[in-house]
Amino acid sequence: MSLVPLLLLGLAGILVGGVITLVQQKATKFSIGLVGVLALIALAGGVLWMIPGES
């Protein structure tokens, strides 16, 4: 098993925590959205990496 999906899912969790912190600090909607999109990309990458495929 590869370590990459675990790292991507961990990064997604850290970024979600960052989104929560930004909302609590009343940051700009742009920064909240940007970090949220990065969290979704990391989450999607981690999940898609685990899907078995042809190799």
C-alpha positions in Angstrom: 0.0 0.0 0.0 1.2 3.4 -0.9 1.8 6.2 1.6 0.5 8.9 -0.7 -3.2 8.5 0.0 -2.6 8.7 3.7 -0.6 11.9 3.3 -3.3 13.4 1.0 -6.1 12.6 3.4 -4.0 14.0 6.3 -3.5 17.2 4.3 -7.2 17.4 3.6 -7.9 17.2 7.4 -5.4 19.9 8.2 -6.9 22.1 5.5 -10.4 21.5 6.8 -9.2 22.6 10.2 -7.8 25.7 8.5 -11.2 26.5 6.9 -12.8 26.2 10.3 -10.2 28.6 11.9 -10.6 31.1 9.0 -14.4 31.1 9.5 -14.0 31.7 13.2 -11.5 34.6 12.5 -14.0 36.1 10.0 -11.4 36.0 7.2 -12.3 37.0 3.6 -14.6 34.7 1.7 -11.9 34.3 -1.0 -9.4 32.9 1.4 -12.0 30.6 3.0 -13.0 29.4 -0.5 -9.4 28.9 -1.6 -8.5 26.8 1.3 -11.8 24.9 1.0 -11.1 24.1 -2.6 -7.6 22.9 -1.8 -9.0 20.6 0.9 -11.5 19.1 -1.5 -8.8 18.5 -4.1 -6.6 16.8 -1.5 -9.5 14.7 -0.3 -10.5 13.7 -3.9 -6.9 12.9 -4.7 -6.5 10.7 -1.6 -9.7 8.8 -2.3 -9.1 8.4 -6.0 -5.5 7.2 -5.3 -6.9 4.3 -3.3 -9.3 3.1 -6.1 -7.8 0.0 -7.7 -7.1 0.3 -11.3 -5.0 -1.1 -14.1 -1.2 -0.9 -13.4 
